[in-house]
Amino acid sequence: MNLSDRLRIERAVQTYDWWLSWHSARARRRRELRRELRANLVAAAAEPGGARGAVTGLGDLRSLATETIAADPPARQWPGAL
């Protein structure tokens, strides 16, 4: 994988993370989701179409983050808890 592929993947991961943060996902959960997305993109980049095809295949990263959070809502926080 060349540098441009790595940068393309990392930009997609960081954009996804930003949208997860926008939806108030906890830091630990965001970290897990970033690792999962990065691993999937690296594996998909080895297929025909490369990293560009893998990132394009994700679609809108904002929608992906929204769907991910909706499918796995954060644990309930008690008032005053940090």
Backbone bond lengths (Angstrom), bond angles and torsions (degrees), N, CA, C in turn:
res aa  C-N    CA-C-N  psi(-1)  N-CA   C-N-CA  omega(-1)  CA-C   N-CA-C  phi
1 M - - - 1.440 - - 1.526 107.73 -
2 N 1.321 116.00 131.24 1.457 119.12 -177.85 1.537 110.92 -89.45
3 L 1.317 114.91 176.35 1.461 121.31 -175.80 1.524 112.41 -61.90
4 S 1.310 117.94 -41.49 1.471 119.53 -178.71 1.528 110.92 -64.94
5 D 1.332 117.82 -35.58 1.464 120.43 176.29 1.529 110.78 -65.40
6 R 1.311 116.21 -43.43 1.478 119.92 178.92 1.524 111.32 -62.90
7 L 1.319 116.28 -42.01 1.467 120.19 178.48 1.529 111.35 -65.41
8 R 1.314 116.58 -40.20 1.469 120.96 178.96 1.528 110.19 -62.11
9 I 1.322 116.30 -44.54 1.467 120.87 178.82 1.526 110.34 -65.04
10 E 1.312 117.01 -45.50 1.464 120.14 -178.11 1.525 111.70 -64.82
11 R 1.318 117.11 -36.81 1.465 119.20 177.63 1.521 110.32 -64.82
12 A 1.312 117.78 -41.60 1.466 120.97 178.03 1.528 110.64 -63.28
13 V 1.325 117.06 -42.15 1.466 121.21 179.78 1.525 110.39 -64.01
14 Q 1.317 117.51 -43.29 1.464 120.93 -179.16 1.536 111.50 -68.16
15 T 1.314 117.26 -37.51 1.464 120.46 176.56 1.525 110.33 -64.56
16 Y 1.312 116.06 -44.32 1.466 121.74 176.93 1.527 109.81 -59.45
17 D 1.314 117.37 -44.67 1.463 121.94 179.10 1.523 110.98 -61.48
18 W 1.322 116.94 -40.42 1.460 120.37 179.51 1.526 110.41 -61.04
19 W 1.331 116.78 -43.11 1.461 119.88 179.66 1.526 111.28 -69.80
20 L 1.321 117.73 -34.00 1.464 119.39 174.58 1.525 110.16 -63.21
21 S 1.322 116.02 -41.57 1.458 121.04 177.18 1.525 110.28 -62.83
22 W 1.299 117.01 -40.47 1.463 122.32 178.71 1.537 110.28 -57.30
23 H 1.328 115.74 -35.99 1.464 121.32 179.91 1.528 112.09 -88.79
24 S 1.329 117.24 13.44 1.470 123.95 175.65 1.526 114.03 62.75
25 A 1.322 116.91 35.28 1.461 119.79 174.50 1.525 108.87 -70.13
26 R 1.307 116.34 142.52 1.464 121.39 179.54 1.523 110.05 -65.50
27 A 1.320 116.20 152.04 1.473 121.87 -176.43 1.523 112.10 -58.71
28 R 1.317 117.38 -42.98 1.467 120.14 -179.14 1.530 110.92 -63.27
29 R 1.327 116.47 -43.07 1.464 120.51 -179.95 1.520 110.99 -67.18
30 R 1.328 116.85 -39.88 1.468 120.11 176.79 1.520 110.54 -60.76
31 R 1.323 117.07 -42.84 1.470 121.45 179.31 1.525 110.27 -59.98
32 E 1.336 117.00 -44.96 1.465 121.20 178.90 1.530 111.04 -61.62
33 L 1.311 115.81 -44.37 1.465 120.09 -178.78 1.523 111.92 -67.91
34 R 1.340 117.23 -36.51 1.476 120.11 175.85 1.519 110.53 -62.66
35 R 1.324 116.50 -45.96 1.474 119.81 179.81 1.527 111.32 -60.55
36 E 1.328 115.36 -43.69 1.457 120.07 -179.76 1.528 111.31 -62.82
37 L 1.325 116.89 -46.81 1.462 120.34 179.65 1.523 111.10 -63.21
38 R 1.333 117.11 -45.21 1.463 120.65 -179.38 1.531 110.64 -60.08
39 A 1.329 117.09 -45.24 1.464 120.64 179.97 1.526 111.07 -62.44
40 N 1.321 116.53 -42.17 1.468 120.15 178.76 1.521 111.86 -65.06
41 L 1.337 116.88 -40.24 1.464 119.55 179.55 1.527 111.72 -68.42
42 V 1.317 117.47 -39.58 1.473 120.50 178.38 1.526 109.56 -63.17
43 A 1.332 116.96 -42.91 1.465 120.10 178.60 1.525 110.61 -65.10
44 A 1.318 116.77 -42.02 1.472 120.37 -179.31 1.523 111.43 -69.68
45 A 1.330 118.09 -27.52 1.463 121.41 -179.93 1.523 111.61 -67.31
46 A 1.319 116.88 -21.91 1.464 120.40 178.46 1.527 111.53 -75.85
47 E 1.321 117.34 -15.57 1.463 122.68 179.23 1.534 109.94 -80.70
48 P 1.332 117.00 166.23 1.465 119.07 174.65 1.532 110.12 -58.41
49 G 1.292 116.13 137.35 1.463 121.15 -176.37 1.510 111.02 106.59
50 G 1.321 116.81 -22.38 1.458 122.16 174.61 1.514 114.52 62.76
51 A 1.319 114.53 -160.25 1.462 121.76 -177.60 1.519 111.46 -66.05
52 R 1.313 116.79 -35.87 1.468 119.91 179.64 1.527 110.30 -60.82
53 G 1.311 116.48 -46.12 1.461 120.42 178.06 1.514 112.63 -65.57
54 A 1.335 115.92 -37.03 1.465 120.27 179.70 1.526 111.08 -64.92
55 V 1.328 116.79 -45.66 1.463 121.01 -179.57 1.528 110.62 -69.29
56 T 1.309 117.07 -41.19 1.460 120.64 178.42 1.527 110.73 -62.77
57 G 1.318 116.17 -36.58 1.462 121.13 -179.94 1.520 113.96 -65.49
58 L 1.323 117.05 -18.21 1.467 120.14 178.26 1.522 112.03 -69.04
59 G 1.307 115.80 -30.13 1.457 119.62 -174.88 1.521 109.92 81.29
60 D 1.319 115.99 -152.10 1.459 121.97 -178.13 1.529 110.05 -73.18
61 L 1.323 117.01 120.12 1.458 121.30 -177.26 1.523 112.27 -68.90
62 R 1.316 116.77 -28.85 1.465 119.72 176.05 1.527 110.30 -64.05
63 S 1.315 115.95 -44.66 1.466 120.59 178.34 1.519 111.34 -65.06
64 L 1.311 116.18 -39.92 1.461 120.54 178.37 1.530 110.84 -60.61
65 A 1.320 116.66 -45.52 1.469 120.72 178.80 1.521 111.00 -64.02
66 T 1.325 116.99 -42.01 1.457 121.53 179.57 1.525 110.90 -62.54
67 E 1.316 116.67 -44.94 1.468 121.02 179.16 1.525 111.20 -65.57
68 T 1.322 117.06 -38.36 1.452 121.00 179.82 1.523 110.85 -64.05
69 I 1.312 116.97 -45.78 1.463 121.31 -179.85 1.523 110.50 -67.20
70 A 1.324 117.39 -39.34 1.468 120.61 179.77 1.527 111.16 -65.71
71 A 1.332 117.38 -35.87 1.456 121.54 -179.48 1.532 112.05 -75.25
72 D 1.315 116.74 -26.20 1.465 121.59 -176.77 1.526 108.64 -134.88
73 P 1.336 117.81 75.16 1.464 119.46 -176.48 1.521 111.28 -63.64
74 P 1.325 117.12 150.29 1.461 119.93 179.90 1.516 111.21 -65.22
75 A 1.318 115.59 154.97 1.459 120.95 177.62 1.537 108.30 -63.05
76 R 1.320 114.50 152.34 1.459 119.43 -177.76 1.522 110.39 -64.44
77 Q 1.305 114.98 135.85 1.466 120.85 176.30 1.518 108.01 -103.31
78 W 1.288 115.87 133.79 1.453 120.23 175.66 1.512 109.31 -80.47
79 P 1.319 117.58 145.96 1.464 119.97 178.75 1.523 111.22 -56.43
80 G 1.301 115.89 134.09 1.458 120.86 179.34 1.516 114.62 84.62
81 A 1.345 117.89 -7.03 1.475 120.84 -179.95 1.528 109.05 -77.36
82 L 1.298 116.23 146.32 1.465 121.13 177.46 1.484 110.61 -97.52
